[in-house]
Amino acid sequence: MSFDKVNEVETEGAEAGKKNPLVKMVTCGNVRLSIFENDSQQSGEAALYYTVKVSRSYRDGAGKWQSTSSFYKSHLPQLIHACQRALAFVEDAESEAAAAPPF
């Protein structure tokens, strides 16, 4: 199966004062994954981790765009592909963060 229309959009990073900023969106067909950057404390040290929100867009009976977190079997290939792209992004981001010198 070909996924010629996969879009990935990276944001410019955290907006001033914004908690858990959106750092990337991966879109494959009507499936969208939004990747958020999160900060926490683990064992007294700052820790960075990522969360992913998954959604699917559709038109309702009135033709208005809606969003849902439910998927039909036919959407699963798009969902799997988008998840693989999101995983690759998160793994790369974590590798870069681990390699960065501490301040």
Chimera marker file (.cmm) of the C-alpha trace (Angstrom):
<marker_set name="trace">
<marker id="1" x="0.000" y="0.000" z="0.000" r="1" g="1" b="0" radius="0.5"/>
<marker id="2" x="1.321" y="3.425" z="-0.947" r="1" g="1" b="0" radius="0.5"/>
<marker id="3" x="1.140" y="6.426" z="1.356" r="1" g="1" b="0" radius="0.5"/>
<marker id="4" x="1.991" y="9.184" z="-1.090" r="1" g="1" b="0" radius="0.5"/>
<marker id="5" x="0.139" y="11.807" z="0.919" r="1" g="1" b="0" radius="0.5"/>
<marker id="6" x="1.900" y="11.664" z="4.275" r="1" g="1" b="0" radius="0.5"/>
<marker id="7" x="2.447" y="15.116" z="5.728" r="1" g="1" b="0" radius="0.5"/>
<marker id="8" x="4.723" y="15.930" z="8.609" r="1" g="1" b="0" radius="0.5"/>
<marker id="9" x="4.741" y="19.390" z="10.119" r="1" g="1" b="0" radius="0.5"/>
<marker id="10" x="7.182" y="20.400" z="12.832" r="1" g="1" b="0" radius="0.5"/>
<marker id="11" x="6.366" y="23.387" z="14.965" r="1" g="1" b="0" radius="0.5"/>
<marker id="12" x="8.893" y="25.978" z="16.059" r="1" g="1" b="0" radius="0.5"/>
<marker id="13" x="9.066" y="24.565" z="19.586" r="1" g="1" b="0" radius="0.5"/>
<marker id="14" x="7.542" y="25.727" z="22.800" r="1" g="1" b="0" radius="0.5"/>
<marker id="15" x="5.589" y="28.926" z="22.768" r="1" g="1" b="0" radius="0.5"/>
<marker id="16" x="6.433" y="31.165" z="25.706" r="1" g="1" b="0" radius="0.5"/>
<marker id="17" x="4.713" y="29.844" z="28.798" r="1" g="1" b="0" radius="0.5"/>
<marker id="18" x="2.855" y="27.088" z="26.987" r="1" g="1" b="0" radius="0.5"/>
<marker id="19" x="2.760" y="23.772" z="28.802" r="1" g="1" b="0" radius="0.5"/>
<marker id="20" x="3.220" y="20.589" z="26.747" r="1" g="1" b="0" radius="0.5"/>
<marker id="21" x="3.759" y="22.265" z="23.361" r="1" g="1" b="0" radius="0.5"/>
<marker id="22" x="2.828" y="20.591" z="20.087" r="1" g="1" b="0" radius="0.5"/>
<marker id="23" x="6.126" y="19.753" z="18.371" r="1" g="1" b="0" radius="0.5"/>
<marker id="24" x="4.980" y="17.766" z="15.326" r="1" g="1" b="0" radius="0.5"/>
<marker id="25" x="1.919" y="16.602" z="13.422" r="1" g="1" b="0" radius="0.5"/>
<marker id="26" x="1.912" y="13.531" z="11.193" r="1" g="1" b="0" radius="0.5"/>
<marker id="27" x="-1.014" y="13.206" z="8.777" r="1" g="1" b="0" radius="0.5"/>
<marker id="28" x="-1.751" y="10.192" z="6.602" r="1" g="1" b="0" radius="0.5"/>
<marker id="29" x="-5.063" y="10.430" z="4.765" r="1" g="1" b="0" radius="0.5"/>
<marker id="30" x="-7.660" y="11.429" z="7.353" r="1" g="1" b="0" radius="0.5"/>
<marker id="31" x="-5.534" y="10.116" z="10.245" r="1" g="1" b="0" radius="0.5"/>
<marker id="32" x="-3.591" y="12.659" z="12.297" r="1" g="1" b="0" radius="0.5"/>
<marker id="33" x="-1.095" y="12.172" z="15.106" r="1" g="1" b="0" radius="0.5"/>
<marker id="34" x="-0.151" y="15.197" z="17.202" r="1" g="1" b="0" radius="0.5"/>
<marker id="35" x="3.094" y="14.846" z="19.171" r="1" g="1" b="0" radius="0.5"/>
<marker id="36" x="3.523" y="16.894" z="22.352" r="1" g="1" b="0" radius="0.5"/>
<marker id="37" x="6.677" y="17.564" z="24.370" r="1" g="1" b="0" radius="0.5"/>
<marker id="38" x="6.383" y="17.158" z="28.131" r="1" g="1" b="0" radius="0.5"/>
<marker id="39" x="8.668" y="17.925" z="31.062" r="1" g="1" b="0" radius="0.5"/>
<marker id="40" x="8.665" y="16.116" z="34.380" r="1" g="1" b="0" radius="0.5"/>
<marker id="41" x="10.887" y="15.283" z="37.340" r="1" g="1" b="0" radius="0.5"/>
<marker id="42" x="12.253" y="11.770" z="37.807" r="1" g="1" b="0" radius="0.5"/>
<marker id="43" x="14.495" y="11.030" z="40.771" r="1" g="1" b="0" radius="0.5"/>
<marker id="44" x="14.951" y="14.756" z="41.287" r="1" g="1" b="0" radius="0.5"/>
<marker id="45" x="16.151" y="15.392" z="37.729" r="1" g="1" b="0" radius="0.5"/>
<marker id="46" x="14.380" y="17.016" z="34.812" r="1" g="1" b="0" radius="0.5"/>
<marker id="47" x="13.052" y="14.493" z="32.299" r="1" g="1" b="0" radius="0.5"/>
<marker id="48" x="11.694" y="15.082" z="28.806" r="1" g="1" b="0" radius="0.5"/>
<marker id="49" x="9.109" y="12.762" z="27.278" r="1" g="1" b="0" radius="0.5"/>
<marker id="50" x="6.574" y="12.814" z="24.460" r="1" g="1" b="0" radius="0.5"/>
<marker id="51" x="2.866" y="12.030" z="24.246" r="1" g="1" b="0" radius="0.5"/>
<marker id="52" x="0.820" y="11.384" z="21.105" r="1" g="1" b="0" radius="0.5"/>
<marker id="53" x="-2.815" y="12.233" z="20.423" r="1" g="1" b="0" radius="0.5"/>
<marker id="54" x="-4.456" y="10.230" z="17.621" r="1" g="1" b="0" radius="0.5"/>
<marker id="55" x="-7.503" y="11.403" z="15.674" r="1" g="1" b="0" radius="0.5"/>
<marker id="56" x="-9.387" y="10.904" z="12.423" r="1" g="1" b="0" radius="0.5"/>
<marker id="57" x="-11.269" y="13.579" z="10.482" r="1" g="1" b="0" radius="0.5"/>
<marker id="58" x="-14.580" y="12.950" z="8.728" r="1" g="1" b="0" radius="0.5"/>
<marker id="59" x="-17.557" y="14.862" z="7.373" r="1" g="1" b="0" radius="0.5"/>
<marker id="60" x="-20.846" y="14.520" z="9.205" r="1" g="1" b="0" radius="0.5"/>
<marker id="61" x="-24.253" y="14.302" z="7.562" r="1" g="1" b="0" radius="0.5"/>
<marker id="62" x="-24.382" y="18.093" z="7.198" r="1" g="1" b="0" radius="0.5"/>
<marker id="63" x="-20.969" y="18.160" z="5.496" r="1" g="1" b="0" radius="0.5"/>
<marker id="64" x="-19.211" y="19.722" z="8.498" r="1" g="1" b="0" radius="0.5"/>
<marker id="65" x="-15.740" y="18.440" z="9.422" r="1" g="1" b="0" radius="0.5"/>
<marker id="66" x="-15.602" y="16.501" z="12.683" r="1" g="1" b="0" radius="0.5"/>
<marker id="67" x="-12.877" y="14.630" z="14.576" r="1" g="1" b="0" radius="0.5"/>
<marker id="68" x="-12.967" y="11.274" z="16.336" r="1" g="1" b="0" radius="0.5"/>
<marker id="69" x="-10.602" y="8.857" z="18.030" r="1" g="1" b="0" radius="0.5"/>
<marker id="70" x="-12.402" y="5.833" z="16.530" r="1" g="1" b="0" radius="0.5"/>
<marker id="71" x="-11.090" y="4.017" z="13.480" r="1" g="1" b="0" radius="0.5"/>
<marker id="72" x="-12.527" y="1.543" z="10.986" r="1" g="1" b="0" radius="0.5"/>
<marker id="73" x="-10.524" y="-1.439" z="9.813" r="1" g="1" b="0" radius="0.5"/>
<marker id="74" x="-9.897" y="0.409" z="6.536" r="1" g="1" b="0" radius="0.5"/>
<marker id="75" x="-8.105" y="3.197" z="8.452" r="1" g="1" b="0" radius="0.5"/>
<marker id="76" x="-5.672" y="0.887" z="10.236" r="1" g="1" b="0" radius="0.5"/>
<marker id="77" x="-2.966" y="0.891" z="7.508" r="1" g="1" b="0" radius="0.5"/>
<marker id="78" x="-2.898" y="4.716" z="7.633" r="1" g="1" b="0" radius="0.5"/>
<marker id="79" x="-2.861" y="4.637" z="11.429" r="1" g="1" b="0" radius="0.5"/>
<marker id="80" x="-0.004" y="2.128" z="11.521" r="1" g="1" b="0" radius="0.5"/>
<marker id="81" x="2.037" y="4.130" z="9.021" r="1" g="1" b="0" radius="0.5"/>
<marker id="82" x="1.468" y="7.396" z="10.912" r="1" g="1" b="0" radius="0.5"/>
<marker id="83" x="2.418" y="5.684" z="14.207" r="1" g="1" b="0" radius="0.5"/>
<marker id="84" x="5.654" y="4.408" z="12.659" r="1" g="1" b="0" radius="0.5"/>
<marker id="85" x="6.524" y="7.942" z="11.514" r="1" g="1" b="0" radius="0.5"/>
<marker id="86" x="5.692" y="9.333" z="14.965" r="1" g="1" b="0" radius="0.5"/>
<marker id="87" x="7.821" y="6.673" z="16.652" r="1" g="1" b="0" radius="0.5"/>
<marker id="88" x="10.767" y="7.511" z="14.390" r="1" g="1" b="0" radius="0.5"/>
<marker id="89" x="10.430" y="11.208" z="15.255" r="1" g="1" b="0" radius="0.5"/>
<marker id="90" x="10.252" y="10.564" z="19.012" r="1" g="1" b="0" radius="0.5"/>
<marker id="91" x="13.224" y="8.181" z="18.940" r="1" g="1" b="0" radius="0.5"/>
<marker id="92" x="15.291" y="10.726" z="16.975" r="1" g="1" b="0" radius="0.5"/>
<marker id="93" x="14.301" y="13.546" z="19.343" r="1" g="1" b="0" radius="0.5"/>
<marker id="94" x="15.208" y="11.444" z="22.395" r="1" g="1" b="0" radius="0.5"/>
<marker id="95" x="18.565" y="10.508" z="20.855" r="1" g="1" b="0" radius="0.5"/>
<marker id="96" x="19.345" y="14.168" z="20.135" r="1" g="1" b="0" radius="0.5"/>
<marker id="97" x="18.375" y="15.160" z="23.680" r="1" g="1" b="0" radius="0.5"/>
<marker id="98" x="20.564" y="12.434" z="25.184" r="1" g="1" b="0" radius="0.5"/>
<marker id="99" x="23.531" y="13.504" z="23.042" r="1" g="1" b="0" radius="0.5"/>
<marker id="100" x="23.181" y="17.204" z="23.881" r="1" g="1" b="0" radius="0.5"/>
<marker id="101" x="25.694" y="18.531" z="26.400" r="1" g="1" b="0" radius="0.5"/>
<marker id="102" x="24.198" y="19.471" z="29.782" r="1" g="1" b="0" radius="0.5"/>
<marker id="103" x="23.939" y="23.180" z="30.612" r="1" g="1" b="0" radius="0.5"/>
<link id1="1" id2="2" r="1" g="1" b="0" radius="0.2"/>
<link id1="2" id2="3" r="1" g="1" b="0" radius="0.2"/>
<link id1="3" id2="4" r="1" g="1" b="0" radius="0.2"/>
<link id1="4" id2="5" r="1" g="1" b="0" radius="0.2"/>
<link id1="5" id2="6" r="1" g="1" b="0" radius="0.2"/>
<link id1="6" id2="7" r="1" g="1" b="0" radius="0.2"/>
<link id1="7" id2="8" r="1" g="1" b="0" radius="0.2"/>
<link id1="8" id2="9" r="1" g="1" b="0" radius="0.2"/>
<link id1="9" id2="10" r="1" g="1" b="0" radius="0.2"/>
<link id1="10" id2="11" r="1" g="1" b="0" radius="0.2"/>
<link id1="11" id2="12" r="1" g="1" b="0" radius="0.2"/>
<link id1="12" id2="13" r="1" g="1" b="0" radius="0.2"/>
<link id1="13" id2="14" r="1" g="1" b="0" radius="0.2"/>
<link id1="14" id2="15" r="1" g="1" b="0" radius="0.2"/>
<link id1="15" id2="16" r="1" g="1" b="0" radius="0.2"/>
<link id1="16" id2="17" r="1" g="1" b="0" radius="0.2"/>
<link id1="17" id2="18" r="1" g="1" b="0" radius="0.2"/>
<link id1="18" id2="19" r="1" g="1" b="0" radius="0.2"/>
<link id1="19" id2="20" r="1" g="1" b="0" radius="0.2"/>
<link id1="20" id2="21" r="1" g="1" b="0" radius="0.2"/>
<link id1="21" id2="22" r="1" g="1" b="0" radius="0.2"/>
<link id1="22" id2="23" r="1" g="1" b="0" radius="0.2"/>
<link id1="23" id2="24" r="1" g="1" b="0" radius="0.2"/>
<link id1="24" id2="25" r="1" g="1" b="0" radius="0.2"/>
<link id1="25" id2="26" r="1" g="1" b="0" radius="0.2"/>
<link id1="26" id2="27" r="1" g="1" b="0" radius="0.2"/>
<link id1="27" id2="28" r="1" g="1" b="0" radius="0.2"/>
<link id1="28" id2="29" r="1" g="1" b="0" radius="0.2"/>
<link id1="29" id2="30" r="1" g="1" b="0" radius="0.2"/>
<link id1="30" id2="31" r="1" g="1" b="0" radius="0.2"/>
<link id1="31" id2="32" r="1" g="1" b="0" radius="0.2"/>
<link id1="32" id2="33" r="1" g="1" b="0" radius="0.2"/>
<link id1="33" id2="34" r="1" g="1" b="0" radius="0.2"/>
<link id1="34" id2="35" r="1" g="1" b="0" radius="0.2"/>
<link id1="35" id2="36" r="1" g="1" b="0" radius="0.2"/>
<link id1="36" id2="37" r="1" g="1" b="0" radius="0.2"/>
<link id1="37" id2="38" r="1" g="1" b="0" radius="0.2"/>
<link id1="38" id2="39" r="1" g="1" b="0" radius="0.2"/>
<link id1="39" id2="40" r="1" g="1" b="0" radius="0.2"/>
<link id1="40" id2="41" r="1" g="1" b="0" radius="0.2"/>
<link id1="41" id2="42" r="1" g="1" b="0" radius="0.2"/>
<link id1="42" id2="43" r="1" g="1" b="0" radius="0.2"/>
<link id1="43" id2="44" r="1" g="1" b="0" radius="0.2"/>
<link id1="44" id2="45" r="1" g="1" b="0" radius="0.2"/>
<link id1="45" id2="46" r="1" g="1" b="0" radius="0.2"/>
<link id1="46" id2="47" r="1" g="1" b="0" radius="0.2"/>
<link id1="47" id2="48" r="1" g="1" b="0" radius="0.2"/>
<link id1="48" id2="49" r="1" g="1" b="0" radius="0.2"/>
<link id1="49" id2="50" r="1" g="1" b="0" radius="0.2"/>
<link id1="50" id2="51" r="1" g="1" b="0" radius="0.2"/>
<link id1="51" id2="52" r="1" g="1" b="0" radius="0.2"/>
<link id1="52" id2="53" r="1" g="1" b="0" radius="0.2"/>
<link id1="53" id2="54" r="1" g="1" b="0" radius="0.2"/>
<link id1="54" id2="55" r="1" g="1" b="0" radius="0.2"/>
<link id1="55" id2="56" r="1" g="1" b="0" radius="0.2"/>
<link id1="56" id2="57" r="1" g="1" b="0" radius="0.2"/>
<link id1="57" id2="58" r="1" g="1" b="0" radius="0.2"/>
<link id1="58" id2="59" r="1" g="1" b="0" radius="0.2"/>
<link id1="59" id2="60" r="1" g="1" b="0" radius="0.2"/>
<link id1="60" id2="61" r="1" g="1" b="0" radius="0.2"/>
<link id1="61" id2="62" r="1" g="1" b="0" radius="0.2"/>
<link id1="62" id2="63" r="1" g="1" b="0" radius="0.2"/>
<link id1="63" id2="64" r="1" g="1" b="0" radius="0.2"/>
<link id1="64" id2="65" r="1" g="1" b="0" radius="0.2"/>
<link id1="65" id2="66" r="1" g="1" b="0" radius="0.2"/>
<link id1="66" id2="67" r="1" g="1" b="0" radius="0.2"/>
<link id1="67" id2="68" r="1" g="1" b="0" radius="0.2"/>
<link id1="68" id2="69" r="1" g="1" b="0" radius="0.2"/>
<link id1="69" id2="70" r="1" g="1" b="0" radius="0.2"/>
<link id1="70" id2="71" r="1" g="1" b="0" radius="0.2"/>
<link id1="71" id2="72" r="1" g="1" b="0" radius="0.2"/>
<link id1="72" id2="73" r="1" g="1" b="0" radius="0.2"/>
<link id1="73" id2="74" r="1" g="1" b="0" radius="0.2"/>
<link id1="74" id2="75" r="1" g="1" b="0" radius="0.2"/>
<link id1="75" id2="76" r="1" g="1" b="0" radius="0.2"/>
<link id1="76" id2="77" r="1" g="1" b="0" radius="0.2"/>
<link id1="77" id2="78" r="1" g="1" b="0" radius="0.2"/>
<link id1="78" id2="79" r="1" g="1" b="0" radius="0.2"/>
<link id1="79" id2="80" r="1" g="1" b="0" radius="0.2"/>
<link id1="80" id2="81" r="1" g="1" b="0" radius="0.2"/>
<link id1="81" id2="82" r="1" g="1" b="0" radius="0.2"/>
<link id1="82" id2="83" r="1" g="1" b="0" radius="0.2"/>
<link id1="83" id2="84" r="1" g="1" b="0" radius="0.2"/>
<link id1="84" id2="85" r="1" g="1" b="0" radius="0.2"/>
<link id1="85" id2="86" r="1" g="1" b="0" radius="0.2"/>
<link id1="86" id2="87" r="1" g="1" b="0" radius="0.2"/>
<link id1="87" id2="88" r="1" g="1" b="0" radius="0.2"/>
<link id1="88" id2="89" r="1" g="1" b="0" radius="0.2"/>
<link id1="89" id2="90" r="1" g="1" b="0" radius="0.2"/>
<link id1="90" id2="91" r="1" g="1" b="0" radius="0.2"/>
<link id1="91" id2="92" r="1" g="1" b="0" radius="0.2"/>
<link id1="92" id2="93" r="1" g="1" b="0" radius="0.2"/>
<link id1="93" id2="94" r="1" g="1" b="0" radius="0.2"/>
<link id1="94" id2="95" r="1" g="1" b="0" radius="0.2"/>
<link id1="95" id2="96" r="1" g="1" b="0" radius="0.2"/>
<link id1="96" id2="97" r="1" g="1" b="0" radius="0.2"/>
<link id1="97" id2="98" r="1" g="1" b="0" radius="0.2"/>
<link id1="98" id2="99" r="1" g="1" b="0" radius="0.2"/>
<link id1="99" id2="100" r="1" g="1" b="0" radius="0.2"/>
<link id1="100" id2="101" r="1" g="1" b="0" radius="0.2"/>
<link id1="101" id2="102" r="1" g="1" b="0" radius="0.2"/>
<link id1="102" id2="103" r="1" g="1" b="0" radius="0.2"/>
</marker_set>
